[in-house]
Amino acid sequence: MSSQTLAGRPADTDSVRDAVVRLTDVRRHFGETPAIDGVTLTVRKGEILGLIGRSGAGKSTLIRCLNGLERPDSGSIEIEGREITGLSEQALQPLRRRIGMIFQHFNLLSAKTVEENVALPLKIEGWSKEKRLARAAELLDLVGLAGKAKSYPAALSGGQKQRVGIARALAAGPALLLSDEATSALDPETTAAILDLLKDINAKLGLTILLITHEMEVIRTIADRVAVIDAGQIVEEGPVWSVFADPQTATTQNLLAGIRPGLPPAVAARLVPGPGGSDAGETILGVDLSGPEAGTLLSGLSAEVAGRLRLIHGGIDDIQGQPVARFFVGVPSSAGAAAQAIAYLERRGAKVEVFGHVADHA
């Protein structure tokens, strides 16, 4: 990523100074297939960065490069300022302890109790039993499982197992927490609770989190920034509210399709390219705007445009404290109302798309 743009957004010039992770032009091929194809990405201290992409986009390979399980063919990976790509397996071990991992399928040891699972990384490090069990008790309290220390994984729900996995990942006091599709196996209510927990841990501990997912709703709920990966490349990156308000690439638009308002199919089926020589009917506009102006955009448009204004679909959302408007309106095709509406919306800073015209809206 250069000092200028990635999918139209300026790079953060402060990110290098407080980076926990910094990747520069990282490449990893398997035969002729590029799994990672020139990734440059920074994860800043204390932030939650969401890395999103479909299956096969390169997410898993990127994680394996970060924890040293895969060696990149070229490029640089720095963890807390230390280059790791040339380190021996022995030299990687202390760095791996600076990275906690939580997994989709929990990876708990069924023959060990909850507290033993949490304390296992500390046993491997040589902590005394007294100290590691005290640390496990502290972490189980943090994740809301203080009463489950002596239970076995088989007695836990999926959400409780993931809480144990989070506690275990925090045992050694990592600088970075990697969450690899950690909520994909959970129901929506449990997913929301786990995401709330991660956000709480981030706030309380100042812990840096790299959240790998294929679900935009997860990104929206918890992340500060989002990076979109496709075919081994970062194709778009920015604050979550900014990317949701104005996705720049087709990949991001497709990933957002399920949670951003779209033109209703019944309206889309009736669209024609022009008003057909008649002033009757409506011109259908798609409107996107973020920021304080979003809240008054519709009322201002109604006052500005002569004739009836019809809200077809959409509304205003709040993402990271930013109002984000996306809606579809019908404005009269007569007397230049569409041109008047577009001019007004663009003066207010909105992005406007003309979808076409409908003969009427009965």
Long-range contacts (C-beta under 8 A, 24 or more apart in sequence): 1-40, 1-41, 1-234, 1-237, 6-234, 6-235, 6-236, 6-237, 6-238, 7-228, 7-235, 7-236, 7-237, 7-238, 7-248, 7-249, 7-252, 8-248, 9-236, 9-237, 9-238, 9-242, 9-248, 12-42, 12-44, 15-42, 15-44, 16-42, 18-44, 18-45, 18-46, 19-43, 19-44, 19-45, 19-78, 19-81, 20-44, 20-45, 20-79, 20-80, 20-175, 20-176, 20-208, 21-66, 21-77, 21-78, 21-79, 21-176, 21-208, 21-210, 22-76, 22-77, 22-78, 23-62, 23-65, 23-66, 23-75, 23-76, 23-77, 23-78, 24-75, 24-76, 24-77, 24-78, 25-74, 25-75, 25-76, 26-62, 26-65, 26-72, 26-74, 26-75, 26-76, 26-77, 27-72, 27-73, 27-74, 27-75, 28-61, 28-65, 28-70, 28-71, 28-72, 28-73, 28-232, 29-73, 34-231, 34-232, 35-61, 35-232, 36-61, 36-62, 36-65, 36-72, 36-232, 37-231, 37-232, 37-233, 38-75, 38-232, 38-233, 39-75, 39-229, 39-232, 39-233, 39-234, 40-234, 41-227, 41-234, 41-237, 43-176, 43-208, 43-210, 44-208, 45-206, 45-208, 46-202, 46-206, 46-207, 46-208, 47-208, 47-209, 47-224, 47-225, 48-198, 48-199, 48-202, 48-208, 48-209, 48-211, 48-222, 48-223, 48-224, 48-225, 49-209, 49-210, 49-211, 49-223, 49-224, 49-225, 49-226, 49-227, 50-211, 50-213, 50-218, 50-219, 50-222, 50-223, 50-225, 50-226, 50-227, 50-240, 51-210, 51-211, 51-212, 51-213, 51-226, 51-227, 51-229, 52-212, 52-213, 52-214, 52-215, 52-216, 52-219, 52-226, 52-227, 52-228, 52-229, 52-255, 53-214, 53-228, 53-229, 53-230, 53-251, 54-214, 54-230, 54-255, 55-214, 57-229, 57-230, 57-231, 57-232, 58-229, 58-231, 58-232, 58-233, 59-180, 59-212, 59-214, 59-229, 60-180, 60-212, 61-232, 62-212, 62-229, 63-178, 63-180, 63-212, 66-99, 66-178, 66-210, 67-96, 67-99, 67-101, 67-178, 68-92, 68-95, 68-96, 79-175, 79-176, 80-175, 97-121, 97-125, 97-172, 97-174, 98-172, 98-174, 98-175, 98-176, 99-174, 99-175, 99-176, 99-177, 99-178, 100-168, 100-169, 100-170, 100-171, 100-172, 100-174, 100-176, 100-177, 100-178, 101-169, 101-177, 101-178, 101-180, 102-162, 102-165, 102-166, 102-169, 102-177, 102-178, 102-179, 102-180, 102-182, 103-165, 103-180, 103-181, 103-182, 104-180, 104-181, 104-182, 104-184, 104-185, 105-185, 106-153, 106-158, 106-161, 106-162, 106-164, 106-165, 107-165, 108-153, 108-161, 108-164, 108-165, 108-168, 109-153, 110-152, 110-153, 110-154, 111-152, 112-152, 113-149, 113-150, 113-151, 113-152, 114-140, 114-145, 114-148, 114-149, 114-150, 114-151, 114-152, 114-153, 114-156, 114-164, 115-140, 115-149, 115-150, 117-153, 117-164, 117-168, 118-164, 118-167, 118-168, 118-171, 119-171, 120-168, 120-171, 121-168, 121-171, 121-172, 122-171, 122-172, 125-172, 132-171, 135-171, 136-167, 136-171, 139-167, 139-168, 139-170, 139-171, 140-164, 140-167, 142-167, 142-170, 142-201, 142-204, 143-167, 143-197, 144-197, 157-190, 158-185, 158-186, 158-187, 158-190, 159-186, 159-190, 159-193, 159-194, 162-186, 162-190, 162-194, 163-194, 163-197, 166-194, 166-197, 166-198, 166-201, 170-201, 170-205, 170-207, 174-207, 175-207, 175-208, 176-207, 176-208, 176-209, 176-210, 177-201, 177-207, 177-208, 177-209, 177-210, 178-209, 178-210, 178-212, 179-209, 179-210, 179-211, 179-212, 179-213, 180-212, 181-212, 181-213, 181-214, 182-211, 183-213, 183-215, 183-218, 184-213, 184-214, 184-215, 191-218, 192-221, 195-221, 195-222, 198-222, 214-255, 216-255, 216-256, 216-258, 216-259, 217-259, 220-244, 220-259, 220-319, 224-320, 228-252, 228-255, 239-320, 240-319, 240-320, 241-290, 241-319, 241-320, 241-321, 241-322, 241-324, 242-290, 244-317, 244-319, 244-324, 245-288, 245-289, 245-290, 245-319, 245-322, 245-324, 245-326, 246-288, 246-290, 246-351, 260-326, 261-313, 261-314, 261-315, 261-326, 261-327, 261-328, 262-313, 263-312, 263-313, 263-328, 263-355, 264-312, 264-313, 264-328, 267-312, 267-313, 267-328, 267-358, 268-355, 270-358, 270-359, 271-355, 271-356, 271-357, 271-358, 272-356, 272-357, 272-358, 272-359, 273-356, 273-357, 274-356, 274-357, 275-333, 275-357, 276-357, 276-359, 278-333, 278-359, 279-332, 279-333, 279-334, 279-335, 280-333, 280-334, 280-359, 280-360, 281-333, 281-357, 281-358, 281-359, 281-360, 281-361, 282-310, 282-330, 282-331, 282-332, 282-333, 282-357, 282-358, 282-360, 282-361, 283-330, 283-331, 283-332, 283-333, 283-337, 283-338, 283-341, 283-354, 283-356, 283-357, 284-312, 284-328, 284-329, 284-330, 284-354, 284-355, 284-356, 284-357, 284-358, 285-328, 285-329, 285-330, 285-331, 285-338, 285-341, 285-342, 285-345, 285-352, 285-353, 285-354, 285-355, 286-326, 286-327, 286-328, 286-352, 286-353, 286-355, 287-314, 287-325, 287-326, 287-327, 287-328, 287-329, 287-345, 287-350, 287-351, 287-352, 287-353, 288-325, 288-326, 288-350, 288-351, 289-324, 289-325, 289-345, 289-348, 289-349, 289-350, 289-351, 290-322, 290-323, 290-324, 290-325, 291-322, 291-323, 291-349, 292-323, 293-348, 293-349, 293-350, 294-323, 294-324, 294-325, 295-323, 295-325, 297-325, 297-345, 297-348, 297-350, 298-327, 298-329, 300-344, 300-348, 301-329, 301-341, 301-344, 301-345, 304-340, 304-341, 304-344, 305-331, 305-332, 305-337, 305-340, 305-341, 305-344, 306-332, 306-335, 306-337, 306-340, 307-331, 307-332, 307-334, 307-335, 307-337, 308-332, 309-341, 310-361, 325-350, 328-355, 330-358, 330-361, 333-357
